[in-house]
Amino acid sequence: WFVCDWLGSLLGWEVWVGGSKKMVDEKRKDMRPLLGSNVEQEANSMQDLLELVRRRNPGCTHLHQAAEEIVGSVWKAVEKDGSLFAELHRLMEPDRVTSFRVAWLDSEGRQRVNRGWRVQHSSTLGPYKGGLRLGPRVTEDVLRFLALEQTLKNALVGGIGGAKGGSDFNPRGE
């Protein structure tokens, strides 16, 4: 139930707060029609939802693995209330992903160009918050996964959304 509780607060479901039932975010009730009715038509099972995530995010193996774990954890709640299906799909998609180049000079004066990304995953509970990751193995896929994870961690704290940024270079020694 713990997983459903923090996921519920993230998605704006009704939760028990201080002994009484409250909507975490009243604005979310008005947004339900905007969540994409085509999602419900495209997928109607856990495997359909996971396949939809794979199709929309090809090559994002870290994100696919996280989606499998999250969807598997809360699927019983989704089966009880079918309207949560679109909400769960919405959780799998970041609000925006920005890609940019990072031009810099190394210690020998050579110009280098690397890629950088900022994944703003969810501002449902508040402003985006998340750190930076720098390293040669950083990819957009890794940052999408980390932003999703940051969103879930921040939902436990409450009042802030999730994001992550980074670039595929190591600034040490340069």
LINTACOR-V749680 format. One record per backbone hydrogen bond with DSSP energy under -0.5 kcal/mol. CO is the residue of the C=O (numbers start at 1). NH is the residue of the N-H. If there is no record, write none. Layout:
# LINTACOR-V749680
co=CO nh=NH
co=CO nh=NH
This chain:
# LINTACOR-V749680
co=1 nh=5
co=2 nh=6
co=3 nh=7
co=4 nh=8
co=5 nh=9
co=6 nh=10
co=7 nh=11
co=8 nh=12
co=8 nh=13
co=13 nh=24
co=15 nh=17
co=15 nh=22
co=17 nh=20
co=20 nh=17
co=22 nh=15
co=25 nh=28
co=26 nh=29
co=26 nh=30
co=27 nh=30
co=27 nh=31
co=28 nh=31
co=28 nh=32
co=29 nh=32
co=31 nh=34
co=32 nh=35
co=33 nh=36
co=36 nh=39
co=36 nh=40
co=37 nh=41
co=38 nh=42
co=39 nh=43
co=45 nh=49
co=46 nh=50
co=47 nh=51
co=48 nh=52
co=49 nh=53
co=50 nh=54
co=51 nh=55
co=52 nh=56
co=53 nh=57
co=55 nh=58
co=57 nh=60
co=59 nh=61
co=60 nh=64
co=61 nh=65
co=62 nh=66
co=63 nh=67
co=64 nh=68
co=65 nh=69
co=66 nh=70
co=67 nh=71
co=68 nh=72
co=69 nh=73
co=70 nh=74
co=71 nh=75
co=74 nh=77
co=74 nh=78
co=75 nh=79
co=76 nh=80
co=77 nh=81
co=81 nh=84
co=82 nh=85
co=83 nh=87
co=84 nh=88
co=85 nh=89
co=86 nh=90
co=87 nh=91
co=88 nh=92
co=89 nh=92
co=89 nh=93
co=90 nh=93
co=96 nh=120
co=98 nh=118
co=100 nh=116
co=101 nh=103
co=102 nh=114
co=104 nh=112
co=106 nh=109
co=110 nh=106
co=112 nh=104
co=114 nh=102
co=115 nh=168
co=116 nh=100
co=117 nh=166
co=118 nh=98
co=118 nh=120
co=119 nh=121
co=119 nh=164
co=120 nh=95
co=120 nh=96
co=121 nh=95
co=122 nh=162
co=127 nh=161
co=129 nh=163
co=131 nh=165
co=133 nh=167
co=135 nh=138
co=139 nh=143
co=140 nh=144
co=141 nh=145
co=142 nh=146
co=143 nh=147
co=144 nh=148
co=145 nh=149
co=146 nh=150
co=147 nh=151
co=148 nh=152
co=149 nh=153
co=150 nh=154
co=151 nh=155
co=152 nh=156
co=153 nh=156
co=153 nh=157
co=154 nh=158
co=162 nh=121
co=162 nh=122
co=164 nh=119
co=165 nh=133
co=166 nh=117
co=167 nh=135
co=169 nh=171
co=171 nh=174
